[in-house]
């Protein structure tokens, strides 16, 4: 039985245009969806970057006051929904229309932010996270499907690099909004994000769906019986079970475990163990800075004396939004799987650095190294799937991109906070220390979640910064990060093998095409 033409995966790699030729070849629709993604990311990362801090912040300070086990449950459910919903909504976007699904997703995401604001407890935050996850899962395929249809194979490397760069402008601004909103009150973060995402309704007024006429004509023929269309789940399953997709999911799942740990757990690690005032002192002197502009853009506290955890992590988005097009131009010269392998290795090394050092400037170096690795691998995953997707199934395949991320992030969401709690949680370590300092188990259990360290400061009489240093030296804090890095190493080996296998498949496909042309 012959394979239907719109079911064939094109595994060939097309020579890319030069950097400036690629940039000038991008049309208005590309920049429009880039703007929509930017707005969505400002709102999304306004919550995501500070979620762990909100979860562990005591209720007396307006936080959820939950332990990392409960936070892990929220993360796992959030990840599962956000990454598996696009597997089905991608196909829906191809059939129903990109504009319609983008509109629906924006409404759902607004509801998610408001749910978090109205119900400041475990169930309210979980419900809001589920709505955000569903909304994001519906939003992504339509945006990315538009991008694929508005570009050509000759400029996809630069297009995805620039798109990822624009996305990270949102990823940079979102945490800065959160830093300053949460210092007023936590609910302000959620209200601000709901207002920001609403701006996408304005972008939709100027949006014109590419390939709409073809989609409508295809729908007409299906309705009239001229062509047959499989049920969506059967169509998705037919594509999912192809070896090129299955192996992709398996080998990249480990990388996404490692990737998401940086965003889900590192802010907590920085808040608990890294003295970021050293950075401010190095830049501005012991008094810090009173400049409101610098405090905002560097993610400092209101006193201008230390970098907030979101501000530290914002180096990641800052690097990507300013240099990703250069990395895209560089990696365009190499096979996609080769670039992704190098990026994975750099990210693994960065995670090892987090485990080895708690000096603020070393954490800065680790984040910078991770960011470079991310720029080499993350935009490439979309370029790869967009290129090999059969005609008429671009959004479906870009939904498949989320599957390995879903596997990795769901596992990370549940297990990474547990690993951190097991080896590095200052709250857990402080409670154990309180027991050795004469408090009974009942007294320790009575301490509200998130307040054990300050109680330990009172009991020992040791200044907080020195006590932090003592606890770090006495415990193997880095072990959680070494385990995460080991998972990344397994993924890197898988990517290497996958690249070799894919190269062999490409050569076979080329030979078949040459033989067919000769006939």
Helices and strands as residue ranges (DSSP letters): G 5-7, H 19-24, H 28-48, H 51-56, G 59-61, H 68-96, H 98-118, H 122-149, G 153-155, H 156-182, H 186-197, H 200-205, H 212-224, H 232-240, H 243-264, H 266-273, H 277-284, H 292-297, H 309-331, H 336-356, H 360-388, H 394-423, H 426-436, H 441-445, H 452-460, H 464-474, H 479-518
